[in-house]
């Protein structure tokens, strides 16, 4: 079976983080998002994954190559962003020999059993099946109304608060029959959620499968950190790589992931729920908790980082305090003694020399 992965993904609040790394290559619990997705597909026997890319395509080719986790990888390239439906139509020639295929949004992590989803789809005999997940606030997602047979009667993308047909939302994972391609216009940007699904629902050929377990849409920083926390909680995930140089006076509070080439200084406390990428330097007396530190970052002595994200090759100098929800972009520099309050975004390659004590974005 084939799976089409839409690599656009990720909400606007995470876009300022990285200028060199596509979002599907962002690390979660020590591995890029795309690795988690491909591993899940490999376990259920998916033979070929088609990656629909329009941004930093060569980064994917260099990282993934022609195969990974025993899944062959093909690339469908867009000259310009084509929405969520356009890339599916553009990959039509690569799907010509598939009567049925999976489609996955690249900003979703889950432990969905794809076999059960596919079995449900076959049993119902529709053209498309959407994996559904029950949430408290459906206003960020596509909400559905289903009948007793699982048929979707109505699909409403990002309903106004209080006006959603249910708390079941589009989980960004689908099974499509080839005929669905006929519902997608050619040569233009298409929204699957606003243009394709409502028409399928109107024709009575769209079904919904309610999934359980892990599901995270990692389009915003807090959800990205939550995904990191949940995956690190799995006993087989958190680890300290061989060759990491951790001072005897440092303390590691699991679960954590510490990558190769990491140095951690005396009296520093790391964790819990923290991922530190390869070749990161952490000085003396630091406290890093509930955070994701991208590869190559430098964290100076006596710095505190809590529930935040620090980009690739960023430099955080001494006695810096970074609070919850803040996002420090690639190659950014935070000077000695600066405090970054909660939910602050520092864009790539910017230097900050004064404290930021209210929600702000430094461009």
Beta strands, then each sheet from edge to edge (+ up, - down):
strand 1: 2-6
strand 2: 27-28
strand 3: 31-32
strand 4: 48-53
strand 5: 67-68
strand 6: 71-77
strand 7: 100-105
strand 8: 108-110
strand 9: 128-134
strand 10: 142-146
strand 11: 152-157
strand 12: 168-177
strand 13: 206-210
strand 14: 215-217
strand 15: 239-240
strand 16: 245-246
strand 17: 251-253
strand 18: 256-258
strand 19: 263-264
strand 20: 269-271
strand 21: 274-276
strand 22: 281-282
strand 23: 287-289
strand 24: 292-293
strand 25: 298-299
strand 26: 304-306
strand 27: 309-310
strand 28: 315-316
strand 29: 321-322
strand 30: 327-328
strand 31: 333-334
strand 32: 339-340
strand 33: 345-346
strand 34: 351-352
strand 35: 361-362
sheet 1: 5+ 6- 4- 1- 7- 12+ 9- 13-
sheet 2: 2+ 3-
sheet 3: 8+ 14-
sheet 4: 10+ 11-
sheet 5: 15+ 18+ 21+ 24+ 27+ 30+ 33+ 35+
sheet 6: 16+ 19+ 22+ 25+ 28+ 31+ 34+
sheet 7: 17+ 20+ 23+ 26+ 29+ 32+
end
